[in-house]
């Protein structure tokens, strides 16, 4: 249980020192994540067949 608490603490620490992203940067990040998700899904589907 302590390990989970430590992990949450480190994530919060990293976010505290990270500058806020602009609206445009967040939009670009979200779009890029969607593109990556499509590729990851394809690899997960085709991967076991190879």
Secondary structure as UniProt FT lines:
FT   HELIX           2..17
FT   HELIX           23..47
FT   TURN            48..49
//
